[in-house]
Amino acid sequence: MYRVAIPSARRANGADGSAQKTCKTLLIVAPADFVSESLIFAIEREFHWITVDQVSTLADACVGFDAPVSLILVEAKQLPEVAAQSERLALLHPSAQIMLIQEDGRQEVSIRDVVTARNVRGVLPMNLKLDVWLSVVRLVLRGGEYFPLSLFEPIIERRRAGATGPAVSFDAPQKPQASQENEVDDFDELTERELQILAMVARGLQNKLIAAALGLSEHTVKIHLHNIITKLGAHNRTEAAAVYHKRRESGGERRVGDVAVLHAQQTLS
């Protein structure tokens, strides 16, 4: 493991000259030359409460740091390792968001792999303008997610070119079997298409990206989302997503996850 050197003068004083105390760690998991020193300097100048540490692999990230890890930026090529290390990372860094970083936002990862991966909150291309790049980091530090439209361009281009493939039907409503306890299950009212869209909403995808991934209009996605919210008795998409996560965590992951996520994989492939 290697650590980024932190200039003591900058660490001691904030942008306004007042004393500042570092209380969070932003961890970069990538080769030593993947992120420039000037970018690291910009991160710490923009977020004076953060110190940047850097390691080469996710296995190296499974250790303690001086300050709690708030955000982990992982080189996109290491996405397959996220699942292998997810439990250890969650145990050691329970408050950390995970985000992929890639050279130019194209070709290195597919939206299917990102959407269906556990704990990955978005993708951050390294070729964004500095102010935009820092704004995305700020968004994720506050609990948001970011998926560049370039991830969806291969899907959009295939559909524009009239590419065809095996049809996948989501329109026939199929209700999962009742549980042994005969408990009331709000998900019994959702069709498979609605479950699929709810799964993507729960991942933080906006309507435009869901529409692009599924080949639907934004208006159609809005209609489905309205029906989902109504059936679940929720007030908005945030509450509906919370119901989805609670359903999975309460032992219904097979009933919810297998239907929604598997179909998302088929559609996005």
C-alpha positions in Angstrom: 0.0 0.0 0.0 1.2 3.5 -0.8 0.0 6.7 0.7 -0.3 10.1 -1.0 1.9 12.7 0.6 -0.1 15.6 2.1 1.5 19.0 2.2 1.4 20.0 5.9 0.7 23.7 5.2 -2.4 22.9 3.2 -3.6 20.3 5.7 -3.3 22.8 8.6 -5.2 25.6 7.0 -8.4 25.8 4.9 -9.1 28.0 1.9 -9.9 30.9 4.2 -6.8 30.5 6.3 -8.5 29.1 9.3 -7.5 25.9 11.0 -9.2 22.8 9.6 -9.5 19.3 10.9 -9.5 16.3 8.6 -12.4 13.9 9.5 -13.0 11.8 6.4 -10.9 9.7 4.0 -11.3 9.5 0.2 -9.7 6.3 -0.9 -8.4 5.8 -4.4 -8.0 2.2 -5.5 -5.9 2.3 -8.7 -2.3 2.2 -10.0 0.0 4.9 -8.6 -0.1 6.9 -11.9 -3.8 6.7 -12.5 -4.7 9.9 -10.6 -2.4 12.8 -10.9 -1.0 14.7 -7.9 -2.6 17.9 -9.1 -6.0 16.3 -9.1 -5.4 15.0 -5.5 -4.3 18.5 -4.5 -7.6 19.8 -6.1 -9.7 17.3 -4.2 -8.2 18.2 -0.8 -8.4 21.9 -1.6 -12.0 21.6 -2.5 -13.0 19.4 0.4 -10.8 20.6 3.2 -12.3 18.0 5.7 -11.0 15.1 3.5 -7.6 13.5 3.2 -6.8 11.3 0.2 -5.2 7.9 0.5 -4.4 5.6 -2.3 -3.8 1.8 -2.6 -3.4 -0.4 -5.7 -6.0 -3.1 -5.1 -9.2 -3.6 -3.2 -7.5 -6.2 -1.0 -5.2 -3.4 0.1 -8.2 -1.3 0.9 -9.4 -3.7 3.5 -7.5 -2.1 6.3 -8.1 0.7 8.8 -7.3 4.3 8.0 -6.6 7.4 10.2 -10.0 8.8 9.4 -13.3 7.0 8.4 -13.5 6.2 4.7 -16.4 8.2 3.1 -15.8 7.4 -0.6 -13.9 4.7 -2.4 -12.9 5.5 -6.1 -12.1 2.2 -7.8 -10.5 1.8 -11.2 -13.1 0.4 -13.5 -11.0 -2.6 -14.4 -11.3 -3.8 -10.8 -15.1 -4.0 -10.9 -15.1 -7.9 -10.8 -13.2 -7.6 -7.5 -15.9 -5.5 -5.8 -18.1 -8.4 -5.2 -15.3 -10.5 -3.8 -14.3 -7.8 -1.3 -17.7 -6.3 -0.6 -18.3 -7.9 2.8 -14.8 -7.0 4.1 -15.2 -3.4 2.8 -18.6 -3.0 4.3 -17.3 -4.3 7.7 -14.3 -2.0 7.7 -15.8 1.0 6.0 -19.5 0.9 6.7 -20.2 4.5 5.6 -18.2 4.4 2.4 -19.7 4.8 -1.0 -18.0 3.0 -3.9 -17.7 4.6 -7.3 -15.8 3.4 -10.4 -13.3 5.7 -12.2 -12.4 5.2 -15.8 -10.2 6.9 -18.4 -12.8 8.3 -20.8 -16.2 7.0 -19.8 -16.4 4.5 -22.7 -15.9 0.8 -23.4 -14.3 -0.2 -20.1 -17.5 -1.3 -18.3 -21.1 -2.0 -19.4 -24.1 -0.4 -17.8 -25.4 -4.0 -17.2 -22.4 -4.8 -15.0 -22.6 -1.5 -13.1 -26.3 -1.5 -12.5 -26.4 -5.1 -11.2 -23.2 -4.8 -9.2 -23.6 -4.6 -5.4 -22.6 -1.4 -3.6 -21.4 0.5 -6.8 -23.0 3.9 -6.8 -21.9 5.2 -10.2 -19.1 5.8 -12.7 -16.9 8.8 -12.9 -14.9 9.4 -16.1 -11.5 11.0 -15.6 -11.8 13.2 -18.7 -14.5 15.5 -17.3 -13.7 19.2 -16.7 -12.2 19.7 -13.2 -15.1 21.7 -11.9 -17.6 19.1 -13.2 -15.5 16.2 -11.8 -15.3 17.8 -8.4 -19.1 18.5 -8.5 -19.7 14.7 -9.1 -17.5 13.8 -6.1 -19.4 16.3 -4.0 -22.7 14.7 -5.1 -21.6 11.2 -4.2 -20.2 12.3 -0.9 -23.7 13.6 -0.1 -25.2 10.2 -0.9 -26.0 10.8 -4.6 -25.2 8.7 -7.6 -23.8 9.5 -11.1 -24.0 7.5 -14.3 -22.6 9.2 -17.5 -24.9 9.0 -20.5 -22.0 7.5 -22.5 -22.6 4.2 -20.7 -26.0 4.0 -22.4 -24.8 5.1 -25.9 -24.2 1.5 -27.1 -27.7 0.6 -26.2 -29.1 3.7 -27.8 -27.1 3.2 -31.0 -28.2 -0.4 -31.3 -31.9 0.6 -31.0 -31.5 3.5 -33.5 -29.9 1.1 -36.0 -32.8 -1.2 -35.6 -30.8 -4.0 -34.0 -32.9 -7.0 -33.1 -32.4 -9.8 -30.6 -34.4 -12.3 -28.7 -37.6 -10.8 -27.4 -37.9 -10.5 -23.7 -41.4 -10.0 -22.4 -42.1 -8.2 -19.2 -45.8 -7.4 -19.8 -47.5 -10.5 -18.5 -48.2 -9.9 -14.8 -47.0 -12.8 -12.7 -47.6 -12.7 -9.0 -45.1 -14.5 -6.7 -46.5 -17.2 -4.5 -47.7 -16.2 -1.1 -45.3 -16.7 1.8 -45.9 -19.5 4.3 -46.9 -17.0 6.9 -49.6 -15.6 4.5 -48.4 -12.1 5.2 -49.7 -9.3 3.0 -47.1 -8.6 0.3 -47.4 -5.3 -1.6 -45.2 -6.7 -4.3 -48.0 -9.0 -5.2 -49.6 -6.1 -6.9 -46.5 -5.3 -9.1 -46.1 -6.6 -12.6 -42.6 -7.9 -13.7 -42.1 -4.7 -15.7 -42.8 -2.6 -12.6 -40.5 -4.7 -10.5 -37.8 -4.2 -13.1 -38.2 -0.5 -13.1 -38.4 -0.3 -9.3 -35.1 -2.2 -9.1 -33.5 0.4 -11.3 -35.1 3.3 -9.4 -33.7 1.7 -6.2 -30.2 1.8 -7.8 -30.6 5.6 -8.2 -31.1 5.7 -12.0 -33.2 8.6 -13.3 -36.1 8.2 -15.7 -34.1 9.2 -18.8 -31.5 6.5 -18.2 -34.1 3.8 -17.4 -36.0 4.7 -20.6 -32.8 4.4 -22.6 -31.8 1.1 -21.1 -35.3 -0.4 -21.6 -36.1 1.1 -25.0 -39.1 3.0 -23.5 -40.2 6.6 -23.6 -39.7 8.7 -20.5 -43.4 9.2 -20.4 -44.0 5.4 -20.2 -41.4 5.1 -17.4 -43.2 7.9 -15.5 -46.6 6.0 -15.9 -45.0 2.8 -14.6 -43.4 4.7 -11.7 -46.7 6.3 -10.8 -48.4 2.9 -10.7 -45.6 1.5 -8.6 -45.9 4.3 -6.0 -49.6 3.9 -5.9 -49.6 0.1 -5.4 -46.9 0.3 -2.7 -48.8 3.1 -0.9 -45.7 5.3 -1.1 -45.6 9.1 -1.5 -42.7 9.3 -3.9 -39.9 7.3 -5.7 -37.6 7.6 -2.7 -40.1 5.8 -0.4 -40.8 3.2 -3.1 -37.0 2.5 -3.3 -36.9 2.2 0.5 -39.7 -0.4 0.3 -37.8 -2.3 -2.3 -34.6 -2.4 -0.2 -36.5 -3.3 2.9 -38.2 -6.2 1.0 -34.8 -7.6 -0.1 -33.2 -7.2 3.3 -36.2 -9.0 5.0 -35.5 -12.2 3.1 -37.4 -11.6 -0.1 -34.3 -11.1 -2.2 -35.0 -14.1 -4.4 -38.6 -13.0 -5.0 -37.8 -9.4 -5.8 -34.1 -9.5 -6.9 -34.3 -12.5 -9.2 -37.2 -11.2 -11.2 -36.1 -7.5 -11.4 -32.3 -7.8 -11.6 -32.2 -10.8 -13.9 -34.5 -9.1 -16.4 -32.4 -5.9 -16.1 -29.4 -8.0 -17.1 -31.2 -9.5 -20.1 -32.4 -6.1 -21.3 -29.1 -4.3 -20.9 -27.0 -7.0 -22.5 
